[in-house]
Amino acid sequence: MSELLLEVKNLTTEFRTENGLVRAVDDVSFHVNKGEVIGIVGESGSGKSVTSLSVMRLIPNPPGKITGGKINYYRDGKTPIDLVSIPESEMRAFRGNEISMIFQEPMTSLNPVFTCGNQVMEAIMLHQKISKKEAEAKTLELFHKVKLPNPERILKSYPHQLSGGQKQRVMIAMAMSCQPKILIADEPTTALDVTVQKTILDLINDLSKETGMSTIFITHDLGVIAEIADRVVVMYKGKIVEQGSVVDIFSNPQHPYTKGLLACRPPLGKRLTKLPVIADFMEEKDGVISEKTSDMKQLIDAFVVSEDQTKKRFTELQQHAPILQVKNLSTWFPSKTNIFGKPIEYVKAVDDVSFEVNEGETLGLVGESGCGKTTLGRTILRLVEPTQGKAIFDGKDIVSLQPKELKEMREHMQIIFQDPYSSLNPRMTIGNAIMEPMQVHNKLSNDAERKDKVIELLEKVNMKAEHFQRYPHEFSGGQRQRICIARALALNPKFIICDESVSALDVSVQAQVLNLLIQLREEFKFTYIFISHDLSVVKFMSDRMVVMNKGKIEEMGIADDIYNNPQKEYTKKLIAAIPKGNLEDIKARFQHI
């Protein structure tokens, strides 16, 4: 019989907003046993993060408040301590010591003016009453344990000097510093490379086994849950719709929402015309959910593309002329200068890269952070100046164009950035943001005609005409990405670069955006370069794929061929790191325990 450690009973958390009271967590109940990993999964707004913040008693009041239920913590396995009713002074003794938390965005959790070492040492000294020297030794030991490269250097480094994965490991070290009984990990791998994500998942797994710690792992991706969890709690709009063992959830999901979450991840073994979305499985009217289909396999099979169809499309694309030819393109950034300011060492972000993209084709560009894929995309558009080489678009070398010619060329080439919020002006309505490129390039006769065109574009990306007057902060991440797609379409471009445009989105929203991009490609005959660190997404979107590593091309070829028969060790490593969510793998994981 497993020892009970945490019991959440009928938890309700509400927020007071301009539109009245919002129940973010609605009568939620689950438990955590000693040494167990519980996965809480759901889309943004499902209440999973608010549930974890409620357990930590970190809900900001006002506007939020726990209005009902109990959070029983069993220190000895027998006597419950209700964390909801104890005073804040007592709760402080539980936070960090007994229950620790890793937040989604490590950069906002780490103080930029203190070294990483100092911040972990401070947490240790606060809870353990030991000397600074002892705290430093313990911090170094933790940095070794979380497999940080060169712990002595990282001890003295500031957060901005570390990569995303390294910052996340510092946060894990801090969370582990007081050997908590429960670790709450809130989306700790979102937007990280699949290879870094795998190391973080393995690390949390290893630490759990080594220390007997329990983990509450929160994510929107059921593929990640398959890699790490023992049991799964599925949340939708503040409520738990399903919970059970990870094997049961993956082999026999009961709720249509769970089926939708499982189906909308890009499959690796087959090619689909479009990805299933949650709306294919369920519809909701007046708060009542009804199931559209119960057969996941049948729905997915309806979207499968045959090998013959894939070959036919590839043969047709081969007959098209190249719209873009990249020849020996390099982009170097000075990393060291002499006393006269002359660069003597460079970071070779893009190093002698050559490839072609045929008209109507989608070329996938995949690799880890720092491999040069984003710099390559921006260099092609001359948003970053190249060091040498050529980028010939529609017969003209972009590298040698004068500013006036370049401005004219930009009409035909657009980019959709990774973070839609930072690429939209917060003071400009989204209607004006989409209209602006048309004004710059003198498209249509007047603003009235342009407004009609903007409304047409908004409807094209499944938004509404009344959204024209709203501001970026009034939309969700997925809606903002659709707005950026509409803006990219405003000039009827021939060629679009999608730079990590779905990496920070929920898998369900990601599926909708990917389907939209494919639908638009078929309708407008666009040519895409699709950049991502996620090989499963790139494989779904692309006809051909380029794998980049350290500024160079590792391998290039038909997307399916590269996945089925990778030639280079680096590509094999990328493929091995993808969370696959196979039932056989999940069962094998439990047989090893």
C-alpha positions in Angstrom: 0.0 0.0 0.0 1.5 3.4 -1.1 1.9 6.0 1.6 -0.4 9.1 1.1 1.6 12.4 1.0 -0.9 15.0 -0.4 -4.6 15.0 -0.7 -6.4 17.8 -2.6 -10.2 17.7 -1.7 -12.8 19.7 -3.5 -10.4 22.6 -4.1 -12.0 25.8 -5.5 -10.0 28.9 -6.4 -11.7 32.1 -7.7 -10.5 35.4 -9.2 -12.4 38.6 -9.2 -12.3 40.2 -12.6 -13.9 43.1 -14.5 -16.4 40.6 -15.8 -17.3 39.2 -12.4 -16.1 36.1 -10.5 -14.1 33.5 -12.5 -13.7 30.0 -11.0 -10.3 29.0 -12.2 -10.2 25.8 -10.2 -13.6 24.2 -9.7 -14.1 21.4 -7.1 -10.8 19.6 -7.9 -9.8 16.4 -6.1 -6.7 14.2 -6.5 -4.0 12.7 -4.3 -0.2 12.1 -4.5 1.5 9.1 -3.0 5.1 9.0 -1.8 7.6 8.6 -4.6 4.9 9.0 -7.3 4.9 11.3 -10.4 1.5 12.8 -11.1 1.0 14.5 -14.4 -1.6 17.3 -14.6 -2.4 18.0 -18.3 -4.6 20.5 -20.1 -4.6 23.5 -22.4 -3.8 27.1 -21.3 -6.7 28.2 -19.1 -7.5 24.7 -17.9 -6.6 25.6 -14.3 -3.5 23.4 -14.0 -1.1 26.1 -13.0 -3.6 27.8 -10.6 -4.1 24.3 -9.0 -0.3 24.1 -8.3 -0.1 27.7 -7.1 -3.1 27.0 -4.7 -1.2 24.0 -3.3 1.8 26.4 -2.6 -0.6 29.1 -1.3 0.9 31.5 -3.8 -2.4 32.8 -5.2 -2.2 36.6 -5.3 -5.0 38.1 -3.1 -6.5 40.2 -4.4 -7.7 39.3 -7.0 -7.6 35.5 -6.3 -8.6 33.5 -3.4 -9.0 29.8 -2.4 -12.8 29.7 -1.6 -13.3 26.1 -0.8 -11.9 22.7 -0.2 -8.8 21.3 1.6 -5.2 20.6 0.8 -4.1 17.9 3.3 -0.4 17.3 3.6 0.6 14.1 5.5 4.0 14.7 7.1 4.0 11.3 8.8 1.6 9.5 6.5 -1.2 9.6 9.1 -2.0 13.1 10.5 -3.2 15.6 7.9 -2.2 19.3 8.0 -4.6 21.4 6.0 -2.4 23.9 4.1 -5.5 26.0 3.3 -6.3 26.9 6.9 -2.8 27.3 8.5 -1.5 30.9 9.0 0.9 32.3 6.4 3.8 32.3 8.9 3.5 28.5 9.2 3.0 28.0 5.5 6.4 29.6 4.9 8.0 26.7 6.7 6.4 24.2 4.2 7.4 26.2 1.1 10.8 25.1 -0.1 11.4 22.8 2.8 8.5 20.3 2.2 7.0 21.4 -1.1 9.1 23.1 -3.8 8.2 24.5 -7.2 9.9 25.0 -10.5 8.2 27.7 -12.6 7.7 27.7 -16.4 10.0 30.6 -17.2 13.3 30.4 -15.4 14.4 33.9 -16.5 11.5 35.5 -14.6 12.1 33.3 -11.6 15.9 34.1 -11.3 17.1 37.6 -10.2 19.2 39.1 -13.0 21.4 41.1 -10.6 22.6 38.1 -8.5 24.8 35.2 -9.6 23.1 31.8 -9.9 25.3 30.5 -7.1 24.2 33.3 -4.7 20.5 32.7 -5.4 20.7 29.0 -4.6 22.9 29.6 -1.6 20.4 32.2 -0.3 17.6 29.6 -0.5 19.8 27.0 1.4 20.8 29.5 4.2 17.3 30.7 4.6 15.9 27.2 5.4 18.9 25.3 6.8 20.7 27.8 9.0 24.2 26.9 7.8 27.3 29.0 7.0 28.0 30.7 3.7 30.9 28.3 3.0 28.8 25.2 3.7 26.0 26.6 1.5 28.5 27.2 -1.4 29.7 23.6 -1.1 26.2 22.3 -1.1 25.3 24.5 -4.1 28.3 23.1 -6.1 27.1 19.6 -5.1 23.6 20.3 -6.4 25.0 21.8 -9.7 26.9 18.5 -10.2 23.8 16.5 -9.4 21.6 18.4 -12.0 24.4 17.8 -14.5 25.3 21.4 -15.2 28.5 21.7 -17.3 31.4 23.4 -15.3 29.5 24.0 -12.0 32.3 26.3 -10.7 31.7 28.7 -13.7 27.9 28.6 -13.3 28.2 29.4 -9.6 29.7 32.7 -10.6 27.6 33.3 -13.7 24.5 35.6 -14.0 21.2 34.2 -15.4 21.6 36.0 -18.8 25.0 34.2 -19.3 23.2 30.7 -19.4 21.1 28.9 -22.0 17.4 28.2 -21.3 18.2 24.6 -20.4 21.0 25.6 -18.0 18.7 28.2 -16.3 16.1 25.5 -15.9 18.7 23.2 -14.2 19.6 26.0 -11.8 15.9 26.3 -10.9 15.8 22.5 -10.3 18.9 22.7 -8.1 17.3 25.5 -6.1 14.0 23.6 -5.8 16.0 20.5 -4.6 18.2 22.4 -2.2 16.1 21.6 0.8 15.3 18.0 -0.2 11.6 18.6 -0.5 9.0 15.7 -0.2 7.1 17.1 -3.2 8.4 18.9 -6.3 5.9 20.8 -8.4 7.2 21.3 -11.9 5.0 23.8 -13.8 5.6 23.5 -17.6 9.4 23.2 -16.9 10.2 22.1 -20.5 7.9 24.2 -22.6 9.7 25.9 -25.5 13.0 24.0 -24.8 14.7 21.9 -27.5 13.5 18.3 -27.5 17.1 17.2 -26.6 17.2 19.6 -23.6 13.7 18.6 -22.7 14.7 14.9 -22.6 17.6 15.7 -20.3 15.4 17.7 -17.9 12.8 14.8 -17.8 15.5 12.2 -17.2 17.0 14.4 -14.5 13.6 14.8 -12.6 13.1 11.1 -13.0 16.5 10.3 -11.6 16.2 12.7 -8.7 12.8 11.3 -7.8 14.2 7.7 -7.7 17.3 8.8 -5.8 15.5 10.8 -3.1 12.1 9.2 -3.0 10.5 12.6 -3.8 7.0 12.9 -5.3 6.5 15.1 -8.3 3.5 17.0 -9.7 4.4 17.6 -13.3 2.3 20.1 -15.2 2.2 20.3 -19.0 0.0 20.7 -22.0 1.7 17.9 -23.9 0.6 14.3 -23.2 3.7 13.1 -25.1 5.8 14.5 -22.2 3.4 12.9 -19.6 4.0 9.5 -21.3 7.8 9.9 -20.6 7.6 10.7 -16.9 4.2 10.2 -15.1 2.7 7.3 -13.2 -0.8 8.7 -13.1 -2.5 11.4 -15.1 -5.0 14.1 -14.2 -6.7 15.8 -17.2 -8.1 19.2 -16.6 -10.5 21.3 -18.8 -11.9 24.7 -17.8 -11.0 24.4 -14.2 -12.4 20.9 -13.7 -10.9 17.4 -13.8 -12.5 15.5 -16.7 -10.5 12.3 -16.3 -7.8 10.8 -14.2 -6.1 7.4 -14.0 -2.9 5.5 -14.6 -0.8 6.7 -17.6 -1.3 3.2 -19.2 -5.1 3.5 -18.9 -5.3 7.0 -20.2 -3.2 6.2 -23.3 -4.7 2.8 -24.0 -8.4 3.6 -23.3 -9.1 7.4 -22.9 -12.8 7.9 -21.8 -13.4 11.6 -22.2 -13.5 13.2 -25.7 -11.2 16.0 -24.5 -8.5 13.5 -23.6 -8.9 11.8 -26.9 -8.5 15.2 -28.7 -5.3 16.0 -26.7 -3.8 12.6 -27.6 -4.8 12.8 -31.3 -3.6 16.4 -32.0 0.1 15.7 -31.6 1.9 15.3 -35.0 2.3 11.5 -35.5 5.8 10.3 -36.5 5.0 7.0 -38.3 2.5 8.4 -40.9 1.9 11.5 -42.9 -1.5 13.3 -42.5 -3.3 15.9 -44.7 -4.2 17.7 -41.5 -4.0 17.1 -37.7 -7.1 16.2 -35.7 -8.2 18.9 -33.3 -10.2 18.9 -30.1 -13.3 20.2 -32.0 -13.2 16.9 -34.0 -14.0 15.0 -30.8 -16.3 17.2 -28.8 -18.5 20.3 -28.9 -19.6 22.4 -26.0 -22.9 24.2 -25.9 -24.1 26.2 -22.8 -21.4 24.4 -20.7 -22.6 20.9 -21.7 -19.9 18.8 -23.6 -21.1 16.3 -26.1 -18.9 13.7 -27.9 -18.7 13.9 -31.7 -16.8 10.7 -32.3 -15.4 8.0 -30.0 -13.1 6.3 -32.5 -9.7 8.1 -32.4 -8.1 5.6 -34.9 -10.8 5.9 -37.5 -10.6 9.8 -37.4 -6.8 9.8 -37.7 -6.9 7.2 -40.5 -9.2 9.4 -42.5 -6.4 12.0 -42.7 -3.6 9.7 -43.7 -1.8 10.4 -46.9 -0.7 7.4 -49.0 2.9 7.0 -50.1 1.8 7.4 -53.7 0.2 10.8 -52.9 3.4 11.9 -51.2 5.6 10.8 -54.1 3.2 12.5 -56.6 3.4 15.8 -54.7 7.2 15.6 -54.5 7.6 14.8 -58.2 5.4 17.8 -59.0 7.4 20.1 -56.8 10.7 18.9 -58.4 9.4 20.2 -61.7 8.9 23.7 -60.3 11.7 26.3 -60.6 13.6 27.3 -57.5 12.1 30.4 -55.9 15.1 30.7 -53.5 18.7 29.7 -54.0 21.0 30.1 -51.0 24.7 29.9 -52.0 27.6 29.7 -49.5 25.8 32.0 -47.1 27.6 32.8 -43.9 26.7 35.1 -41.0 29.4 35.6 -38.4 29.2 37.7 -35.2 32.4 39.2 -33.6 33.0 37.5 -30.2 36.4 39.0 -29.3 38.1 42.2 -30.4 41.6 43.6 -30.1 42.5 46.9 -28.3 41.7 48.8 -31.5 38.2 47.3 -31.6 38.9 45.0 -34.6 37.3 41.6 -34.4 39.8 38.7 -33.9 37.3 35.9 -33.1 33.8 35.2 -34.4 30.8 33.1 -33.6 29.9 31.4 -36.9 26.2 31.4 -36.5 25.7 30.4 -40.2 28.7 28.9 -41.9 28.8 28.3 -45.6 25.2 27.1 -46.1 23.8 26.2 -49.5 20.3 24.9 -50.5 17.4 25.6 -52.9 13.6 25.9 -52.3 11.3 25.2 -55.1 8.1 27.2 -55.7 5.2 25.8 -53.6 7.5 23.7 -51.4 7.7 23.7 -47.6 11.3 23.3 -46.5 11.8 22.4 -42.9 14.7 23.8 -41.0 15.4 21.8 -37.7 18.1 21.8 -35.0 18.7 22.7 -31.4 18.9 26.3 -30.0 22.1 27.9 -31.2 22.4 25.8 -34.4 21.9 28.9 -36.6 18.4 28.2 -38.0 16.8 31.5 -36.9 19.9 33.5 -37.9 19.7 31.8 -41.3 16.1 32.7 -41.8 16.7 36.3 -40.8 19.8 36.5 -43.0 17.8 35.3 -46.1 15.4 38.2 -45.5 18.3 40.7 -44.8 17.0 41.3 -41.2 20.5 40.3 -40.3 23.4 41.3 -42.7 25.3 38.3 -44.1 29.1 38.1 -43.9 29.4 36.5 -47.3 27.4 34.4 -49.9 24.2 34.9 -51.9 20.5 34.5 -51.4 18.8 34.7 -54.8 15.1 35.2 -54.6 13.1 35.3 -57.8 16.3 35.8 -59.8 17.6 38.7 -57.7 20.4 38.5 -55.1 18.9 39.9 -51.9 22.4 40.4 -50.4 23.4 43.0 -53.0 20.1 44.9 -53.2 20.0 48.6 -52.4 17.5 49.8 -49.6 14.8 51.0 -52.1 15.0 47.7 -54.1 15.0 45.7 -50.8 11.9 47.5 -49.6 10.1 46.5 -52.9 11.3 42.9 -52.5 10.0 42.7 -48.9 6.5 42.8 -50.3 6.9 39.3 -51.6 8.8 37.8 -48.6 7.3 37.7 -45.1 8.2 36.3 -41.7 6.0 35.0 -38.8 8.0 35.3 -35.6 8.1 32.9 -32.6 6.6 35.3 -30.1 3.5 37.0 -31.5 3.1 39.3 -28.5 6.5 41.0 -28.9 6.1 41.3 -32.7 2.8 43.2 -32.3 2.7 46.9 -31.1 0.7 46.8 -27.8 -0.6 50.4 -28.5 -2.0 49.5 -31.9 -5.3 47.7 -32.6 -4.8 44.5 -34.4 -6.7 45.8 -37.4 -4.3 48.7 -37.8 -1.3 46.3 -37.3 -2.5 44.2 -40.2 -3.3 47.3 -42.3 0.1 48.9 -41.8 2.1 46.9 -44.3 -0.6 47.7 -46.9 -0.2 51.4 -46.2 3.6 51.2 -46.4 3.5 49.4 -49.8 0.5 51.5 -51.1 -1.8 48.5 -51.5 -5.4 49.3 -52.5 -6.8 52.9 -53.0 -7.7 54.0 -49.5 -8.0 52.9 -45.8 -11.7 51.9 -46.3 -10.7 49.3 -48.9 -7.8 48.2 -46.7 -10.1 47.7 -43.7 -12.3 45.5 -45.8 -9.3 43.5 -46.8 -8.1 43.2 -43.2 -11.6 41.9 -42.1 -11.4 39.3 -45.0 -7.9 38.2 -43.7 -9.1 38.0 -40.1 -12.0 35.7 -41.2 -9.5 33.7 -43.3 -7.5 32.9 -40.2 -10.7 32.0 -38.2 -10.9 35.4 -36.3 -13.9 37.8 -36.4 -14.6 41.2 -37.9 -15.3 42.7 -34.5 -11.7 41.8 -33.4 -10.5 44.7 -35.7 -10.6 47.3 -32.9 -9.1 45.2 -30.1 -5.6 45.3 -28.8 -3.0 42.4 -28.7 -3.3 41.9 -24.9 -7.0 41.0 -25.3 -6.2 37.7 -27.2 -4.8 34.3 -26.3 -1.4 33.2 -27.6 -3.0 31.1 -30.4 -5.2 34.0 -31.5 -2.2 36.4 -31.5 -0.3 33.9 -33.7 -3.3 33.9 -36.1 -3.2 37.7 -36.2 0.5 37.6 -37.2 -0.3 35.1 -39.9 -3.0 37.5 -41.2 -0.5 40.3 -41.2 2.0 38.2 -43.1 -0.7 37.5 -45.7 -1.6 41.2 -46.1 0.8 41.8 -49.0 0.0 38.5 -50.9 3.6 37.3 -50.5 5.1 34.4 -52.5 7.4 33.2 -49.7 6.9 33.0 -45.9 9.4 32.1 -43.2 7.8 30.6 -40.1 10.3 31.0 -37.3 9.4 28.7 -34.3 5.9 30.0 -34.8 4.2 27.2 -32.8 6.8 26.3 -30.3 5.3 28.0 -27.3 1.6 27.1 -28.0 -0.5 24.3 -26.5 -0.4 21.1 -28.6 -4.1 21.6 -29.3 -3.7 25.2 -30.5 -0.5 24.2 -32.3 -2.5 21.7 -34.3 -5.0 24.4 -35.3 -2.2 26.8 -36.4 -0.4 24.1 -38.4 -3.6 23.1 -40.1 -4.2 26.8 -41.0 -0.7 27.2 -42.5 -1.2 24.1 -44.7 -4.7 25.2 -45.7 -3.3 28.6 -46.7 -0.4 27.0 -48.6 -2.9 25.0 -50.7 -5.1 28.0 -51.3 -2.4 30.6 -52.1 0.4 28.3 -53.4 2.9 29.8 -50.8 6.4 28.6 -50.5 7.4 28.2 -46.8 10.6 27.8 -44.8 9.4 26.3 -41.6 11.9 26.6 -38.7 11.5 24.6 -35.5 13.4 22.6 -32.9 10.7 20.0 -32.9 11.4 17.4 -35.6 7.9 15.9 -35.3 6.3 19.3 -36.2 8.8 19.9 -39.0 8.2 16.4 -40.4 4.4 17.0 -40.5 4.8 20.4 -42.2 7.6 19.8 -44.7 8.3 18.2 -48.0 12.0 18.3 -47.5 14.1 18.9 -44.4 17.4 20.5 -43.6 19.0 19.5 -40.3 21.4 22.2 -38.9 24.1 21.9 -36.2 26.6 24.6 -35.2 25.9 26.8 -38.2 26.3 24.0 -40.8 24.0 21.6 -42.6 24.2 18.1 -41.1 21.9 16.5 -43.6 19.2 17.4 -46.1 16.6 15.4 -48.0 12.9 14.3 -48.2 11.4 14.7 -44.7 10.1 11.2 -44.4 13.4 9.7 -45.6 15.4 11.6 -43.0 13.0 10.5 -40.2 12.9 6.8 -41.3 16.6 6.5 -42.2 18.7 9.3 -40.6 22.4 9.3 -41.8 24.0 11.4 -39.1 24.4 10.7 -35.3 23.1 14.3 -34.6 19.8 13.6 -36.5 19.5 10.2 -34.7 19.8 12.0 -31.4 17.1 14.6 -32.3 14.7 11.8 -33.3 15.5 9.8 -30.2 14.6 12.8 -28.0 11.1 13.3 -29.4 8.4 12.3 -26.8 6.5 9.6 -28.8 3.8 8.7 -26.4 3.7 5.0 -27.7 1.7 2.6 -25.5 4.5 0.0 -25.9 7.1 2.4 -24.6 4.9 3.4 -21.6 4.3 -0.3 -20.7 8.1 -1.0 -21.0 8.9 1.9 -18.7 6.7 0.3 -15.9 8.2 -3.2 -16.5 11.7 -1.7 -15.7 10.5 -0.4 -12.4 
